[in-house]
Amino acid sequence: MPTPIESVLSQSQRDSLEILDFIFHIIELDAGKEEKVEFLDEVSLQPKQKKFFLARLQDILEGTQYVFKPDAVHLKEKCQQLVAERHNLNVISRQIATDFADRHRNQMAEGVFVVAVVRFLASANEWKKLILLVKMDKSASFSYSRKVEGGRKIAVMTDNPNALSETKSSIQKSAVIDADSYFAWDVLAYDRKTKPRLTDYFKGFLGVTERQQDAELTRATHFAVKKWARGLDKDAIPPGEDAAGYIGRAQNYLKDHDTFETDEFINAVVKDEDPARKQAMSGQLREALAAAGVAGQQFTPRPGSLRPAECKQHYLTSEGVTITFEGDKEAVGLKTETLPDGRERITIETRKLTLKN
C-alpha cells in the first residue's frame, strides 16, 4: 500500500477539483426553538454556484489536520458509503445532516448543511475522492425591481429571507474527509467560531482528534523553512538577503503570533520589492511547507518547543570571526551586503558592546 501523503492538495490537484454529487438540507427552527432539518431531494447547481462551492472547498483545504478516533466510526462509515453507494446520496446525506443538527445543544443559526462528493486528479489518470461537509448560515437579503408610474421611476423592494451569502463569512463550519485514504490525515476541519480549534460538539460529530500537536507543527515549520532557505540560489534572491533573513523572520512570526496562518506566515517571511520574484519565492516556500505537512494547517505556535541551539544562527568569516544571533537579523541590528569586489560587509548596531571571557 502506498505511503500516505503528508501534505494537503498541491496547486495542480486543486485546479483539477470537480463536483460529482451535491445536495444540501435546510436547518430551521420551529416554534418551540428545537432544531429540525428539512430534507431536499435534489439541488440544481448553476455554473456560478459550482464555482462558489469549489472556491469554498479551496478555503477549507487550509484547515487543521485531524484523524478519526479508532472508536468513532459513524461519520467515517457514512463517508465511505457516499463513495461506494452514490445512488444513496439522499439517504446517507440525510443521516449525516440529522446527526449534525442533533448534536447541537444550544440554539443553532438557521441555514443549510451541504454534503458533496468531489474528486481530484492525484496523478496521471488517477482520480481520488473527497467528501465535503459545510454548514452555511442563512442571511436575509433584499432584491428590487423597477417600474414607471406617471413618469416617475419607482423601485419595489422584495424581502428574500432564504438567501445564502456568497462570502467566506457565511461558512460556519466545514470539513473535508479523505474518502480514499490517500493522505496521512483523515479530515481537514474549520470552525469559524473557535478557529483554529473546533467546538466540542463539532469535534464529536466528526469523531476526530488532532493529527499533530502544536509543538510538533511548530518544529516542522521551523525546519521546513531552514531547509528551504539554505537551499536557495543566491543569485535568485534580493540583494542583501540570505538564508538567515528568511529563517529569522520565520522565528519571529512563530514567537509573535497566537495562530499560524499559512498565507500570513509566507508574507511575513518573504520580503521582496519585486512582485514577480516575491510571488515565485512565496510559491516555493508554500511547496516546502506542503511537503512538510504544514501548509494549510492552523495551530497555536509553541516557540518554546524549539531548543535554544536550534534557534541560533551563525555567521563565520574567513578571518575566523563568529557572529551568533537569534531571530530576524535586522531586528538585532545586523546587516550584510556584498561589495563590488565580492567581499562581504557586516554592520552591527548595538546600544552596548560587552567583552565576554
LINBELPE-V264996 format. One record per residue. N is the residue number from 1. RES is the residue in three letters. PHI is phi in whole degrees, 0 to 359 (NA if undefined). PSI is psi in radians with two decimals (* if undefined). D_LAST is the distance of its C-alpha to the last C-alpha in Angstrom with 2 decimals. Layout:
n:N res:RES phi:PHI psi:PSI d_last:D_LAST
n:N res:RES phi:PHI psi:PSI d_last:D_LAST
This chain:
n:1 res:MET phi:NA psi:2.30 d_last:58.12
n:2 res:PRO phi:300 psi:2.61 d_last:55.65
n:3 res:THR phi:291 psi:2.26 d_last:52.12
n:4 res:PRO phi:301 psi:2.53 d_last:51.96
n:5 res:ILE phi:281 psi:2.27 d_last:50.23
n:6 res:GLU phi:288 psi:-0.60 d_last:46.97
n:7 res:SER phi:274 psi:3.12 d_last:47.30
n:8 res:VAL phi:272 psi:-2.95 d_last:49.92
n:9 res:LEU phi:293 psi:2.47 d_last:52.57
n:10 res:SER phi:285 psi:2.98 d_last:51.63
n:11 res:GLN phi:296 psi:-0.70 d_last:53.03
n:12 res:SER phi:294 psi:-0.63 d_last:55.91
n:13 res:GLN phi:292 psi:-0.68 d_last:56.78
n:14 res:ARG phi:298 psi:-0.73 d_last:56.74
n:15 res:ASP phi:295 psi:-0.39 d_last:59.05
n:16 res:SER phi:269 psi:-0.03 d_last:61.51
n:17 res:LEU phi:302 psi:2.37 d_last:61.92
n:18 res:GLU phi:223 psi:2.51 d_last:65.55
n:19 res:ILE phi:272 psi:2.15 d_last:67.32
n:20 res:LEU phi:265 psi:-0.88 d_last:69.82
n:21 res:ASP phi:227 psi:2.49 d_last:71.03
n:22 res:PHE phi:209 psi:2.34 d_last:70.58
n:23 res:ILE phi:202 psi:2.71 d_last:71.95
n:24 res:PHE phi:223 psi:2.74 d_last:71.03
n:25 res:HIS phi:238 psi:2.61 d_last:72.53
n:26 res:ILE phi:265 psi:2.20 d_last:72.82
n:27 res:ILE phi:262 psi:2.06 d_last:71.16
n:28 res:GLU phi:235 psi:2.97 d_last:73.23
n:29 res:LEU phi:244 psi:2.23 d_last:73.69
n:30 res:ASP phi:272 psi:-3.07 d_last:77.18
n:31 res:ALA phi:300 psi:-0.50 d_last:78.77
n:32 res:GLY phi:273 psi:0.15 d_last:77.27
n:33 res:LYS phi:62 psi:0.49 d_last:73.73
n:34 res:GLU phi:262 psi:2.41 d_last:73.43
n:35 res:GLU phi:291 psi:2.52 d_last:71.71
n:36 res:LYS phi:211 psi:2.80 d_last:74.02
n:37 res:VAL phi:241 psi:2.22 d_last:73.97
n:38 res:GLU phi:263 psi:2.05 d_last:76.71
n:39 res:PHE phi:276 psi:2.45 d_last:76.93
n:40 res:LEU phi:252 psi:2.73 d_last:77.70
n:41 res:ASP phi:262 psi:-0.39 d_last:79.39
n:42 res:GLU phi:196 psi:2.59 d_last:78.01
n:43 res:VAL phi:231 psi:2.18 d_last:75.78
n:44 res:SER phi:264 psi:2.02 d_last:76.60
n:45 res:LEU phi:261 psi:2.29 d_last:73.55
n:46 res:GLN phi:274 psi:2.83 d_last:74.00
n:47 res:PRO phi:309 psi:-0.68 d_last:71.67
n:48 res:LYS phi:295 psi:-0.68 d_last:69.78
n:49 res:GLN phi:290 psi:-0.65 d_last:69.20
n:50 res:LYS phi:299 psi:-0.75 d_last:68.06
n:51 res:LYS phi:298 psi:-0.70 d_last:65.53
n:52 res:PHE phi:297 psi:-0.84 d_last:64.31
n:53 res:PHE phi:290 psi:-0.57 d_last:63.85
n:54 res:LEU phi:294 psi:-0.63 d_last:62.16
n:55 res:ALA phi:294 psi:-0.67 d_last:59.73
n:56 res:ARG phi:292 psi:-0.59 d_last:59.08
n:57 res:LEU phi:298 psi:-0.69 d_last:58.53
n:58 res:GLN phi:301 psi:-0.72 d_last:55.86
n:59 res:ASP phi:296 psi:-0.73 d_last:54.18
n:60 res:ILE phi:294 psi:-0.49 d_last:54.39
n:61 res:LEU phi:294 psi:-0.05 d_last:52.67
n:62 res:GLU phi:261 psi:0.33 d_last:49.50
n:63 res:GLY phi:272 psi:3.01 d_last:49.73
n:64 res:THR phi:286 psi:2.52 d_last:47.67
n:65 res:GLN phi:277 psi:2.35 d_last:48.44
n:66 res:TYR phi:228 psi:2.81 d_last:50.33
n:67 res:VAL phi:235 psi:2.64 d_last:52.13
n:68 res:PHE phi:292 psi:2.45 d_last:55.35
n:69 res:LYS phi:290 psi:2.51 d_last:55.21
n:70 res:PRO phi:303 psi:-0.56 d_last:57.05
n:71 res:ASP phi:261 psi:0.12 d_last:59.62
n:72 res:ALA phi:248 psi:1.70 d_last:60.15
n:73 res:VAL phi:247 psi:-0.11 d_last:62.68
n:74 res:HIS phi:302 psi:-1.05 d_last:64.97
n:75 res:LEU phi:292 psi:-0.67 d_last:63.47
n:76 res:LYS phi:303 psi:-0.80 d_last:62.32
n:77 res:GLU phi:295 psi:-0.72 d_last:65.91
n:78 res:LYS phi:297 psi:-0.69 d_last:67.35
n:79 res:CYS phi:291 psi:-0.66 d_last:65.18
n:80 res:GLN phi:296 psi:-0.65 d_last:66.20
n:81 res:GLN phi:292 psi:-0.63 d_last:69.80
n:82 res:LEU phi:300 psi:-0.58 d_last:69.41
n:83 res:VAL phi:279 psi:-0.76 d_last:68.61
n:84 res:ALA phi:281 psi:-0.49 d_last:71.17
n:85 res:GLU phi:235 psi:1.14 d_last:73.95
n:86 res:ARG phi:299 psi:-0.47 d_last:73.79
n:87 res:HIS phi:291 psi:-0.26 d_last:77.42
n:88 res:ASN phi:259 psi:0.42 d_last:76.31
n:89 res:LEU phi:307 psi:-0.81 d_last:73.90
n:90 res:ASN phi:299 psi:-0.85 d_last:75.90
n:91 res:VAL phi:296 psi:-0.85 d_last:76.10
n:92 res:ILE phi:291 psi:-0.71 d_last:72.48
n:93 res:SER phi:295 psi:-0.60 d_last:71.06
n:94 res:ARG phi:295 psi:-0.71 d_last:73.18
n:95 res:GLN phi:296 psi:-0.73 d_last:71.77
n:96 res:ILE phi:293 psi:-0.78 d_last:68.17
n:97 res:ALA phi:296 psi:-0.70 d_last:68.89
n:98 res:THR phi:296 psi:-0.76 d_last:70.67
n:99 res:ASP phi:298 psi:-0.71 d_last:67.83
n:100 res:PHE phi:298 psi:-0.85 d_last:65.37
n:101 res:ALA phi:295 psi:-0.69 d_last:67.60
n:102 res:ASP phi:292 psi:-0.46 d_last:68.39
n:103 res:ARG phi:281 psi:-0.25 d_last:64.74
n:104 res:HIS phi:277 psi:1.89 d_last:64.15
n:105 res:ARG phi:281 psi:-0.58 d_last:64.81
n:106 res:ASN phi:267 psi:3.08 d_last:64.49
n:107 res:GLN phi:295 psi:2.29 d_last:66.48
n:108 res:MET phi:257 psi:2.48 d_last:65.69
n:109 res:ALA phi:293 psi:2.46 d_last:66.01
n:110 res:GLU phi:292 psi:2.65 d_last:69.02
n:111 res:GLY phi:170 psi:-2.63 d_last:68.50
n:112 res:VAL phi:229 psi:2.67 d_last:68.83
n:113 res:PHE phi:244 psi:2.00 d_last:67.23
n:114 res:VAL phi:267 psi:2.37 d_last:66.91
n:115 res:VAL phi:232 psi:2.16 d_last:67.11
n:116 res:ALA phi:218 psi:2.62 d_last:66.84
n:117 res:VAL phi:249 psi:2.17 d_last:66.50
n:118 res:VAL phi:235 psi:2.87 d_last:64.69
n:119 res:ARG phi:224 psi:2.77 d_last:63.82
n:120 res:PHE phi:217 psi:2.73 d_last:61.35
n:121 res:LEU phi:273 psi:1.77 d_last:61.24
n:122 res:ALA phi:290 psi:-0.69 d_last:58.52
n:123 res:SER phi:203 psi:-3.13 d_last:59.23
n:124 res:ALA phi:306 psi:2.09 d_last:62.22
n:125 res:ASN phi:63 psi:0.34 d_last:65.37
n:126 res:GLU phi:236 psi:1.83 d_last:63.47
n:127 res:TRP phi:264 psi:2.43 d_last:63.86
n:128 res:LYS phi:237 psi:2.71 d_last:62.03
n:129 res:LYS phi:246 psi:2.59 d_last:62.96
n:130 res:LEU phi:231 psi:2.65 d_last:61.18
n:131 res:ILE phi:253 psi:2.28 d_last:62.62
n:132 res:LEU phi:250 psi:2.17 d_last:61.96
n:133 res:LEU phi:239 psi:2.24 d_last:62.37
n:134 res:VAL phi:220 psi:2.27 d_last:62.15
n:135 res:LYS phi:258 psi:2.01 d_last:63.12
n:136 res:MET phi:251 psi:2.32 d_last:64.04
n:137 res:ASP phi:282 psi:2.54 d_last:64.93
n:138 res:LYS phi:275 psi:2.52 d_last:68.19
n:139 res:SER phi:222 psi:2.14 d_last:68.26
n:140 res:ALA phi:296 psi:2.53 d_last:71.46
n:141 res:SER phi:217 psi:2.98 d_last:72.24
n:142 res:PHE phi:236 psi:2.46 d_last:75.06
n:143 res:SER phi:238 psi:2.88 d_last:77.05
n:144 res:TYR phi:218 psi:2.70 d_last:79.77
n:145 res:SER phi:234 psi:2.80 d_last:82.89
n:146 res:ARG phi:243 psi:2.53 d_last:84.79
n:147 res:LYS phi:214 psi:2.83 d_last:88.45
n:148 res:VAL phi:242 psi:2.18 d_last:90.73
n:149 res:GLU phi:229 psi:2.13 d_last:93.32
n:150 res:GLY phi:59 psi:0.57 d_last:95.57
n:151 res:GLY phi:82 psi:0.01 d_last:93.43
n:152 res:ARG phi:254 psi:2.38 d_last:90.29
n:153 res:LYS phi:275 psi:2.20 d_last:87.25
n:154 res:ILE phi:234 psi:2.32 d_last:86.20
n:155 res:ALA phi:262 psi:2.28 d_last:83.17
n:156 res:VAL phi:252 psi:2.06 d_last:83.84
n:157 res:MET phi:272 psi:2.46 d_last:80.78
n:158 res:THR phi:232 psi:2.29 d_last:80.60
n:159 res:ASP phi:277 psi:2.34 d_last:78.24
n:160 res:ASN phi:238 psi:1.55 d_last:76.59
n:161 res:PRO phi:288 psi:-0.23 d_last:75.08
n:162 res:ASN phi:256 psi:0.43 d_last:74.18
n:163 res:ALA phi:287 psi:2.55 d_last:71.89
n:164 res:LEU phi:247 psi:2.18 d_last:68.69
n:165 res:SER phi:284 psi:2.39 d_last:65.99
n:166 res:GLU phi:270 psi:0.92 d_last:64.62
n:167 res:THR phi:228 psi:2.75 d_last:61.08
n:168 res:LYS phi:299 psi:-0.56 d_last:57.99
n:169 res:SER phi:293 psi:-0.27 d_last:58.16
n:170 res:SER phi:283 psi:-0.26 d_last:61.43
n:171 res:ILE phi:278 psi:1.94 d_last:59.65
n:172 res:GLN phi:275 psi:-0.87 d_last:59.03
n:173 res:LYS phi:217 psi:2.58 d_last:58.05
n:174 res:SER phi:204 psi:2.71 d_last:57.94
n:175 res:ALA phi:207 psi:2.53 d_last:57.25
n:176 res:VAL phi:243 psi:2.21 d_last:57.50
n:177 res:ILE phi:249 psi:2.26 d_last:58.41
n:178 res:ASP phi:282 psi:1.83 d_last:58.00
n:179 res:ALA phi:279 psi:-0.27 d_last:61.50
n:180 res:ASP phi:248 psi:0.17 d_last:61.01
n:181 res:SER phi:53 psi:0.68 d_last:57.74
n:182 res:TYR phi:279 psi:-0.58 d_last:56.29
n:183 res:PHE phi:258 psi:2.89 d_last:52.90
n:184 res:ALA phi:286 psi:-0.38 d_last:50.39
n:185 res:TRP phi:265 psi:2.75 d_last:51.07
n:186 res:ASP phi:261 psi:-0.62 d_last:54.49
n:187 res:VAL phi:220 psi:2.40 d_last:54.32
n:188 res:LEU phi:252 psi:2.19 d_last:52.60
n:189 res:ALA phi:228 psi:2.62 d_last:53.21
n:190 res:TYR phi:221 psi:2.38 d_last:52.79
n:191 res:ASP phi:227 psi:1.94 d_last:53.67
n:192 res:ARG phi:299 psi:-0.56 d_last:53.77
n:193 res:LYS phi:287 psi:-0.62 d_last:53.72
n:194 res:THR phi:232 psi:0.31 d_last:50.61
n:195 res:LYS phi:307 psi:2.51 d_last:48.70
n:196 res:PRO phi:275 psi:0.10 d_last:46.53
n:197 res:ARG phi:271 psi:3.08 d_last:48.06
n:198 res:LEU phi:244 psi:2.56 d_last:51.75
n:199 res:THR phi:297 psi:2.68 d_last:54.08
n:200 res:ASP phi:301 psi:-0.73 d_last:55.06
n:201 res:TYR phi:289 psi:-0.59 d_last:58.64
n:202 res:PHE phi:290 psi:-0.68 d_last:57.78
n:203 res:LYS phi:295 psi:-0.69 d_last:55.34
n:204 res:GLY phi:293 psi:-0.67 d_last:58.11
n:205 res:PHE phi:299 psi:-0.76 d_last:60.65
n:206 res:LEU phi:287 psi:-0.52 d_last:58.53
n:207 res:GLY phi:70 psi:0.79 d_last:57.69
n:208 res:VAL phi:233 psi:2.93 d_last:54.13
n:209 res:THR phi:221 psi:2.73 d_last:50.54
n:210 res:GLU phi:301 psi:2.36 d_last:47.36
n:211 res:ARG phi:289 psi:-0.69 d_last:46.68
n:212 res:GLN phi:229 psi:2.56 d_last:42.92
n:213 res:GLN phi:273 psi:2.86 d_last:40.77
n:214 res:ASP phi:304 psi:-0.75 d_last:38.51
n:215 res:ALA phi:297 psi:-0.71 d_last:35.27
n:216 res:GLU phi:295 psi:-0.72 d_last:36.72
n:217 res:LEU phi:292 psi:-0.63 d_last:37.85
n:218 res:THR phi:298 psi:-0.80 d_last:34.49
n:219 res:ARG phi:294 psi:-0.71 d_last:32.80
n:220 res:ALA phi:297 psi:-0.69 d_last:35.68
n:221 res:THR phi:296 psi:-0.82 d_last:35.34
n:222 res:HIS phi:302 psi:-0.84 d_last:31.62
n:223 res:PHE phi:285 psi:-0.50 d_last:32.09
n:224 res:ALA phi:294 psi:-0.74 d_last:35.30
n:225 res:VAL phi:293 psi:-0.74 d_last:33.65
n:226 res:LYS phi:303 psi:-0.87 d_last:30.79
n:227 res:LYS phi:297 psi:-0.76 d_last:33.39
n:228 res:TRP phi:296 psi:-0.85 d_last:35.62
n:229 res:ALA phi:296 psi:-0.71 d_last:33.05
n:230 res:ARG phi:286 psi:-0.23 d_last:31.59
n:231 res:GLY phi:262 psi:0.06 d_last:35.16
n:232 res:LEU phi:288 psi:2.53 d_last:36.19
n:233 res:ASP phi:284 psi:2.15 d_last:37.61
n:234 res:LYS phi:302 psi:-0.56 d_last:35.47
n:235 res:ASP phi:284 psi:-0.18 d_last:38.72
n:236 res:ALA phi:260 psi:0.01 d_last:40.08
n:237 res:ILE phi:247 psi:2.84 d_last:37.49
n:238 res:PRO phi:298 psi:2.65 d_last:37.17
n:239 res:PRO phi:302 psi:2.39 d_last:35.42
n:240 res:GLY phi:83 psi:-0.08 d_last:31.74
n:241 res:GLU phi:263 psi:2.66 d_last:31.79
n:242 res:ASP phi:204 psi:-3.12 d_last:30.15
n:243 res:ALA phi:302 psi:-0.65 d_last:29.60
n:244 res:ALA phi:300 psi:-0.62 d_last:26.43
n:245 res:GLY phi:296 psi:-0.80 d_last:28.61
n:246 res:TYR phi:294 psi:-0.78 d_last:31.21
n:247 res:ILE phi:296 psi:-0.74 d_last:28.87
n:248 res:GLY phi:295 psi:-0.74 d_last:26.93
n:249 res:ARG phi:292 psi:-0.58 d_last:30.22
n:250 res:ALA phi:296 psi:-0.74 d_last:31.51
n:251 res:GLN phi:298 psi:-0.75 d_last:28.59
n:252 res:ASN phi:297 psi:-0.68 d_last:29.18
n:253 res:TYR phi:298 psi:-0.80 d_last:32.88
n:254 res:LEU phi:296 psi:-0.49 d_last:32.39
n:255 res:LYS phi:279 psi:-0.58 d_last:30.30
n:256 res:ASP phi:262 psi:-0.11 d_last:32.67
n:257 res:HIS phi:242 psi:2.47 d_last:36.09
n:258 res:ASP phi:277 psi:-0.40 d_last:38.18
n:259 res:THR phi:225 psi:2.31 d_last:40.43
n:260 res:PHE phi:275 psi:2.13 d_last:39.88
n:261 res:GLU phi:237 psi:2.19 d_last:42.59
n:262 res:THR phi:303 psi:-0.91 d_last:42.68
n:263 res:ASP phi:298 psi:-0.76 d_last:43.99
n:264 res:GLU phi:297 psi:-0.73 d_last:41.70
n:265 res:PHE phi:297 psi:-0.84 d_last:38.65
n:266 res:ILE phi:299 psi:-0.72 d_last:39.64
n:267 res:ASN phi:295 psi:-0.56 d_last:40.30
n:268 res:ALA phi:285 psi:-0.54 d_last:36.85
n:269 res:VAL phi:277 psi:-0.78 d_last:35.14
n:270 res:VAL phi:268 psi:1.79 d_last:37.37
n:271 res:LYS phi:253 psi:2.14 d_last:37.19
n:272 res:ASP phi:198 psi:2.32 d_last:39.52
n:273 res:GLU phi:277 psi:-0.20 d_last:42.01
n:274 res:ASP phi:269 psi:1.89 d_last:44.25
n:275 res:PRO phi:302 psi:-0.74 d_last:46.51
n:276 res:ALA phi:294 psi:-0.76 d_last:47.68
n:277 res:ARG phi:293 psi:-0.68 d_last:44.25
n:278 res:LYS phi:297 psi:-0.73 d_last:42.94
n:279 res:GLN phi:297 psi:-0.74 d_last:45.92
n:280 res:ALA phi:295 psi:-0.78 d_last:45.43
n:281 res:MET phi:290 psi:-0.62 d_last:41.73
n:282 res:SER phi:297 psi:-0.70 d_last:42.46
n:283 res:GLY phi:296 psi:-0.68 d_last:45.13
n:284 res:GLN phi:295 psi:-0.74 d_last:42.79
n:285 res:LEU phi:294 psi:-0.69 d_last:40.22
n:286 res:ARG phi:299 psi:-0.74 d_last:43.11
n:287 res:GLU phi:296 psi:-0.67 d_last:44.27
n:288 res:ALA phi:296 psi:-0.71 d_last:40.82
n:289 res:LEU phi:291 psi:-0.63 d_last:40.73
n:290 res:ALA phi:295 psi:-0.73 d_last:44.32
n:291 res:ALA phi:297 psi:-0.50 d_last:43.59
n:292 res:ALA phi:273 psi:-0.01 d_last:40.92
n:293 res:GLY phi:77 psi:0.37 d_last:43.50
n:294 res:VAL phi:256 psi:-0.71 d_last:41.73
n:295 res:ALA phi:306 psi:2.28 d_last:43.84
n:296 res:GLY phi:92 psi:-0.28 d_last:46.34
n:297 res:GLN phi:281 psi:2.60 d_last:44.77
n:298 res:GLN phi:242 psi:2.20 d_last:44.10
n:299 res:PHE phi:205 psi:2.93 d_last:41.49
n:300 res:THR phi:267 psi:1.95 d_last:38.95
n:301 res:PRO phi:302 psi:2.43 d_last:35.44
n:302 res:ARG phi:238 psi:1.36 d_last:33.06
n:303 res:PRO phi:300 psi:-0.42 d_last:29.55
n:304 res:GLY phi:293 psi:-0.24 d_last:28.23
n:305 res:SER phi:284 psi:-0.19 d_last:29.81
n:306 res:LEU phi:268 psi:2.23 d_last:27.15
n:307 res:ARG phi:292 psi:2.57 d_last:24.11
n:308 res:PRO phi:309 psi:-0.72 d_last:20.74
n:309 res:ALA phi:295 psi:-0.50 d_last:20.08
n:310 res:GLU phi:284 psi:-0.35 d_last:23.54
n:311 res:CYS phi:268 psi:-0.27 d_last:22.85
n:312 res:LYS phi:284 psi:2.45 d_last:19.76
n:313 res:GLN phi:240 psi:2.60 d_last:20.65
n:314 res:HIS phi:227 psi:2.35 d_last:18.89
n:315 res:TYR phi:252 psi:2.39 d_last:19.71
n:316 res:LEU phi:233 psi:2.09 d_last:19.06
n:317 res:THR phi:275 psi:2.81 d_last:20.27
n:318 res:SER phi:293 psi:-0.29 d_last:22.16
n:319 res:GLU phi:272 psi:0.01 d_last:19.68
n:320 res:GLY phi:92 psi:0.23 d_last:16.96
n:321 res:VAL phi:270 psi:2.25 d_last:15.18
n:322 res:THR phi:251 psi:2.26 d_last:14.67
n:323 res:ILE phi:243 psi:2.14 d_last:15.38
n:324 res:THR phi:242 psi:2.34 d_last:15.51
n:325 res:PHE phi:206 psi:3.01 d_last:17.79
n:326 res:GLU phi:223 psi:2.41 d_last:20.57
n:327 res:GLY phi:86 psi:-2.80 d_last:24.14
n:328 res:ASP phi:294 psi:2.15 d_last:25.98
n:329 res:LYS phi:295 psi:-0.58 d_last:23.95
n:330 res:GLU phi:292 psi:-0.59 d_last:26.09
n:331 res:ALA phi:293 psi:-0.44 d_last:25.49
n:332 res:VAL phi:261 psi:0.22 d_last:21.72
n:333 res:GLY phi:82 psi:0.38 d_last:22.59
n:334 res:LEU phi:251 psi:2.24 d_last:22.29
n:335 res:LYS phi:230 psi:2.51 d_last:25.24
n:336 res:THR phi:231 psi:2.57 d_last:26.18
n:337 res:GLU phi:209 psi:2.61 d_last:29.33
n:338 res:THR phi:264 psi:2.19 d_last:31.10
n:339 res:LEU phi:278 psi:2.81 d_last:32.37
n:340 res:PRO phi:305 psi:-0.54 d_last:35.93
n:341 res:ASP phi:273 psi:0.12 d_last:34.83
n:342 res:GLY phi:93 psi:-0.18 d_last:32.95
n:343 res:ARG phi:287 psi:2.85 d_last:29.42
n:344 res:GLU phi:249 psi:2.38 d_last:27.08
n:345 res:ARG phi:250 psi:2.27 d_last:25.73
n:346 res:ILE phi:244 psi:2.22 d_last:22.83
n:347 res:THR phi:239 psi:2.26 d_last:22.68
n:348 res:ILE phi:235 psi:2.19 d_last:20.20
n:349 res:GLU phi:250 psi:2.29 d_last:21.23
n:350 res:THR phi:213 psi:2.68 d_last:19.08
n:351 res:ARG phi:288 psi:-0.52 d_last:19.65
n:352 res:LYS phi:205 psi:2.43 d_last:16.19
n:353 res:LEU phi:248 psi:2.16 d_last:13.17
n:354 res:THR phi:241 psi:2.34 d_last:9.75
n:355 res:LEU phi:276 psi:2.11 d_last:6.68
n:356 res:LYS phi:261 psi:2.50 d_last:3.80
n:357 res:ASN phi:283 psi:* d_last:0.00
